[in-house]
Amino acid sequence: MNDDRHSLDWLKWAREIQALSQTGSHYALNDFDRHRYQRLLEIAAEITAQHTRLPYPSLVEIYTSQIGYATPRVDVRGAVFCDGKLLMVRERMDGGWTMPGGWADVGDIPSNAVEREVWEEAGFRVKASKVIGVYDANRSGPLELFHAFKIVFMCDLIGGEARASEETSEVAFFGQDEIPTNLSGERTRPHHVRDAYFALQHPDCPTLFD
C-alpha cells in the first residue's frame, strides 16, 4: 500500500463500484448492460491498482471471480481468557498480534468457525459461549479488498496447549496492561480488546454492535 493508506476513501469507492458491478451483472438482462457493469468493474480495479502494488490484471481477475449479489464477508475472532489474560497469536504475514480467527467458510456455523480457527491458529480447544460484538470491519490489506463484518466471540477454554501454525509464529496470553501495541492490521483493533475485557468483567453485558 502507498503512504495514503490512512486515507482510504479510494478503497470505499472501489468497493462500492465493484459491488454495484457484481450485483448489476448478476441481474443484467442483456449484453449491453453486462458490458457497462464490466466497465464499472474495470474502473474499480483501476482505482485499486493506482493505490496499491497489485497489478491491474490480477485485480480484474479477483473482482470478476465474485459472483451473485454482493454482500460483506464475515470474519470471526475468538476472545479466549486464562487467569484473566487474553489469548493472542502473532501473524506470520505482518508480525502483528491478533485474537485468533479468520474468514468464515461457506457452510460454516459461525460458532464452529471460530472454534476451528482458535484450534488451527493457537492449539487450544474452545467452546464459543457468547457474541461479544458484531463490528464493521473495513479491511485494507492487499488480499482483503472487500467489505467485511467482524464477529467477536467469547470462548471458554477447554483444553490443548499453545502451538504455532502455518499462519502464526507465536501464541501467548496477555494481561490487559500487557497487550502488544503492534496489532495485526484490522484483524484486531484496540476497541475489540477493550470490549473483550469488558465482557469478561461484566458477563451479563449485552452484545455490542456498530
Phi, psi and omega in degrees: 000150178278180185292349181270020183297339179274356175238089195254033174302323181301322181290321176300315181294316181298319178298315183293319179295316179298319180295319177298319179296314182297312181292318179299317179297324181297323184258000184299142183256351181209166183294329179300312179294322180297322179294320179295319179290327175297321179294322175300317178300317180296323178296318177300319179293321178297316179299313182294318179298325181296332186249002180225178176267005182282135180289144182305313181301322179294321179294319177300318179296316179298313182293321182293331182290345178277122183233164180081188180292129184284126177225162178295150171280168182237124176251131178247142178226142180253124173265105184244125182244145173221118183053041177078007180250144185267132177286130176222153178236153180257121182286130176294329185300316185228000179077004180270162182261148181204157166294141182298145180163191181170190179292137171286140178274155174301132182093350180290142159278129187308316181295321178294325180298314182290323177298319178294318182296319178297318179297313184291322186270336188232343178089012181247140172273129182224165175233119178296130185239341183196148171270115179287315183195155173241121191235150165288132185227076178288117184271156180226005180284163186296334179257009186234067188272354190251152178296145183217153168253144180245129175247119178256122181256140163283131182234133177276134180281124182256318182181190180100184177211156184303129181209123176289171184218186177297333183262340185235141183257338180216152177225129183202159174255139183232137171290167185299329179265010181244001185302129180300146179277337180271078178281158186272089174051228180270001182299314175219125178251161181306324182289335175293319179295315179300317181294324179295316178293323178297318179294325177295318184279341181228079187301336183266007181293149180287162174294136179271153175204154178287000000 
